């Protein structure tokens, strides 16, 4: 009909039954299921560094707008306007992948952060304009990288623990936003501290993200592959709890 191939109802029906079976099992997942899985635990630890860095960088640069030269209100508008650059992140995330997009923008943001940090320690003429420009580049890169990182994070976790994983990293990013104001106050006595710390975190995050698998054009996982012999809890028990040795008994 209409020269169109009919949908594969049998395949669709099988997928529906599979999902219903997962729901009917009634298992409630928690953060312990992530910790006990070596693969998910590795993803979580690496992503926590990146999310902390994004929270620190995005809010630190925004709240540290007073350290930039020029009118503070115009600088605030500019910091918000450059946020639209993150739209390009969608393009790169689909072209070169989520992982490399995130890492690329983190590296660019880290380089511009170093420039701002160095300029703030120097007493040279006409440095104000350069500080503002590179600060705007840093802000646009961290927000764009963060957007791509959100995609990568959501696609790395299986469906059954995806919300739990997202909650962990949102909390980690929140910790970064709480640390940022403290560094801003400290940078009033130590010029360039805010952006130097930002640069270090960006480079560290870019390096860690490389060790994560690419999720672009990959099927999302639904369940956790349970390997009881490779679980973290069993490895810990094997270190602290030694197995009992069985005696051979006496031979008569």
C-alpha positions as CSV (number, residue, x, y, z in Angstrom):
1,X,0.0,0.0,0.0
2,X,1.3,3.5,-1.0
3,X,4.5,1.7,-2.1
4,X,5.7,1.6,1.5
5,X,7.1,-1.4,3.4
6,X,4.8,-2.4,6.2
7,X,6.2,-2.0,9.7
8,X,7.7,-5.1,11.4
9,X,5.0,-5.7,14.0
10,X,6.6,-8.9,15.2
11,X,9.9,-7.2,16.1
12,X,8.0,-4.3,17.8
13,X,5.9,-6.8,19.7
14,X,9.0,-8.7,20.9
15,X,10.6,-5.4,22.2
16,X,7.4,-4.5,24.1
17,X,7.4,-7.9,25.7
18,X,11.0,-7.5,26.7
19,X,10.3,-4.2,28.3
20,X,7.3,-5.6,30.1
21,X,9.4,-8.4,31.5
22,X,12.0,-5.9,32.8
23,X,9.2,-4.0,34.6
24,X,7.6,-7.1,36.0
25,X,10.8,-8.2,37.7
26,X,10.2,-5.3,40.1
27,X,13.9,-4.8,41.0
28,X,14.6,-1.4,42.4
29,X,18.0,0.0,41.5
30,X,20.1,2.3,43.6
31,X,23.5,3.9,43.6
32,X,24.9,0.7,45.1
33,X,24.2,-1.1,41.8
34,X,26.5,1.5,40.0
35,X,29.2,1.2,42.6
36,X,29.2,-2.6,42.5
37,X,29.6,-2.6,38.7
38,X,33.3,-2.0,37.8
39,X,32.5,-0.6,34.4
40,X,29.8,1.9,35.6
41,X,32.0,2.8,38.6
42,X,34.8,3.8,36.2
43,X,32.4,5.9,34.1
44,X,31.1,7.6,37.3
45,X,34.5,8.5,38.7
46,X,35.7,10.0,35.4
47,X,32.5,11.9,34.8
48,X,32.4,13.3,38.3
49,X,35.7,15.2,37.6
50,X,34.3,16.6,34.4
51,X,31.0,17.7,35.9
52,X,32.7,19.3,38.9
53,X,35.0,21.2,36.5
54,X,32.0,22.4,34.4
55,X,30.1,23.6,37.5
56,X,33.1,25.4,38.7
57,X,34.0,26.9,35.4
58,X,30.6,28.1,34.2
59,X,29.6,29.6,37.5
60,X,33.1,30.8,38.5
61,X,33.5,32.9,35.3
62,X,29.9,34.2,35.6
63,X,30.2,35.2,39.2
64,X,33.7,36.5,38.7
65,X,32.5,39.0,36.1
66,X,33.7,41.8,38.5
67,X,37.3,40.9,37.7
68,X,36.8,41.8,34.1
69,X,37.5,45.3,32.8
70,X,34.7,47.5,31.4
71,X,31.1,48.0,32.4
72,X,29.9,45.1,34.5
73,X,26.4,45.1,33.0
74,X,27.7,44.9,29.5
75,X,30.0,42.1,30.5
76,X,27.1,40.2,32.0
77,X,25.2,40.6,28.8
78,X,28.2,39.3,26.8
79,X,28.6,36.3,29.0
80,X,25.0,35.4,28.4
81,X,25.2,36.0,24.7
82,X,28.2,33.7,24.2
83,X,26.1,31.0,25.7
84,X,24.4,30.6,22.3
85,X,27.7,29.2,20.9
86,X,26.8,25.9,22.6
87,X,24.4,25.4,19.7
88,X,27.5,24.4,17.6
89,X,28.0,21.7,20.1
90,X,25.0,19.8,18.7
91,X,26.6,19.8,15.3
92,X,30.0,18.6,16.5
93,X,28.5,16.0,18.8
94,X,26.8,14.4,15.8
95,X,29.8,14.8,13.5
96,X,32.8,13.8,15.6
97,X,31.0,12.3,18.5
98,X,30.1,13.3,22.1
99,X,33.5,12.3,23.6
100,X,35.7,14.2,21.2
101,X,33.4,17.2,21.2
102,X,33.5,17.5,24.9
103,X,37.3,17.0,25.1
104,X,37.9,19.5,22.2
105,X,36.0,22.3,23.9
106,X,37.5,21.6,27.3
107,X,41.0,21.9,25.8
108,X,40.2,25.2,24.0
109,X,38.6,26.5,27.2
110,X,41.6,25.5,29.2
111,X,44.0,27.3,26.8
112,X,42.0,30.5,26.9
113,X,41.8,30.2,30.7
114,X,45.6,30.1,31.0
115,X,45.8,33.2,28.8
116,X,43.4,35.1,31.1
117,X,45.2,33.9,34.2
118,X,48.6,35.0,32.9
119,X,47.3,38.4,31.7
120,X,45.8,39.1,35.1
121,X,49.2,38.7,36.8
122,X,51.0,41.0,34.3
123,X,51.0,44.8,34.4
124,X,50.9,45.6,30.7
125,X,49.1,48.2,28.6
126,X,45.8,47.4,26.9
127,X,45.4,44.0,28.6
128,X,41.8,44.6,29.6
129,X,40.3,43.9,26.2
130,X,42.3,40.7,25.8
131,X,41.2,39.5,29.3
132,X,37.6,40.1,28.4
133,X,37.8,38.4,25.0
134,X,39.6,35.3,26.3
135,X,37.2,35.1,29.3
136,X,34.3,35.0,26.9
137,X,36.0,32.2,25.0
138,X,36.5,30.3,28.2
139,X,32.8,30.7,29.1
140,X,31.5,29.7,25.7
141,X,33.8,26.6,25.6
142,X,32.9,25.3,29.1
143,X,29.1,25.7,28.4
144,X,29.4,24.0,25.0
145,X,31.5,21.2,26.4
146,X,29.1,20.8,29.3
147,X,26.2,20.4,26.9
148,X,28.0,17.6,25.0
149,X,29.0,16.1,28.4
150,X,25.3,15.9,29.3
151,X,24.6,13.9,26.2
152,X,27.5,11.6,26.8
153,X,26.5,11.0,30.5
154,X,22.9,10.2,29.7
155,X,23.9,7.7,27.0
156,X,26.6,5.9,29.0
157,X,24.3,4.7,31.7
158,X,21.8,1.9,31.2
159,X,18.1,2.8,31.3
160,X,17.5,1.2,34.7
161,X,20.1,3.5,36.4
162,X,20.2,6.5,34.0
163,X,18.3,8.8,36.3
164,X,20.5,7.8,39.2
165,X,23.7,8.5,37.2
166,X,22.4,11.9,36.1
167,X,21.5,12.7,39.7
168,X,25.0,11.9,40.9
169,X,26.6,14.1,38.4
170,X,24.2,17.0,38.8
171,X,25.1,16.9,42.5
172,X,28.8,16.9,41.6
173,X,28.4,19.9,39.4
174,X,26.6,21.6,42.2
175,X,29.6,21.1,44.4
176,X,31.7,22.8,41.8
177,X,29.4,25.8,41.8
178,X,29.8,26.0,45.6
179,X,33.6,25.9,45.4
180,X,33.7,28.6,42.7
181,X,32.8,31.6,44.9
182,X,35.5,30.7,47.4
183,X,38.1,30.8,44.7
184,X,36.8,34.1,43.4
185,X,37.3,35.7,46.8
186,X,40.8,34.1,47.0
187,X,41.7,35.4,43.6
188,X,41.2,39.0,44.8
189,X,44.5,38.5,46.7
190,X,46.0,36.0,44.2
191,X,45.5,37.5,40.7
192,X,44.7,34.9,38.1
193,X,43.9,32.1,40.5
194,X,40.3,31.7,39.3
195,X,41.3,31.1,35.7
196,X,44.4,29.0,36.5
197,X,42.4,26.6,38.5
198,X,39.8,26.6,35.7
199,X,42.4,25.7,33.1
200,X,43.8,22.9,35.2
201,X,40.4,21.4,35.7
202,X,39.5,21.7,32.0
203,X,42.7,19.9,30.9
204,X,42.2,17.2,33.5
205,X,38.6,16.7,32.4
206,X,39.5,16.6,28.7
207,X,42.1,13.9,29.5
208,X,39.6,11.8,31.6
209,X,36.8,12.0,29.0
210,X,39.1,10.3,26.4
211,X,38.9,7.1,28.5
212,X,35.1,7.0,28.1
213,X,33.5,5.1,25.2
214,X,31.9,6.9,22.3
215,X,28.1,6.8,22.4
216,X,27.2,8.5,19.1
217,X,25.1,6.3,16.9
218,X,25.3,3.5,19.4
219,X,22.3,1.6,20.9
220,X,21.4,2.6,24.4
221,X,21.8,-0.1,27.1
222,X,18.7,-1.1,29.0
223,X,20.0,-3.3,31.8
224,X,23.1,-3.8,33.8
225,X,25.3,-6.8,32.9
226,X,25.7,-8.5,36.2
227,X,28.9,-10.4,36.6
228,X,29.0,-11.6,40.2
229,X,32.6,-12.8,39.9
230,X,33.8,-9.4,38.8
231,X,31.7,-7.2,41.1
232,X,33.4,-4.6,43.3
233,X,31.9,-5.9,46.5
234,X,33.2,-9.4,45.8
235,X,36.7,-8.1,45.1
236,X,36.7,-6.1,48.4
237,X,35.5,-9.2,50.3
238,X,38.3,-11.3,48.7
239,X,40.9,-8.8,50.1
240,X,39.7,-8.5,53.6
241,X,38.0,-11.9,54.1
242,X,40.3,-14.8,53.5
243,X,38.6,-18.1,52.6
244,X,38.8,-20.9,55.1
245,X,41.2,-23.7,54.4
246,X,39.8,-27.2,54.5
247,X,41.8,-29.8,56.5
248,X,42.6,-33.1,55.0
249,X,41.9,-35.1,58.1
250,X,44.0,-38.0,59.4
251,X,44.6,-41.2,57.4
252,X,44.0,-44.3,59.4
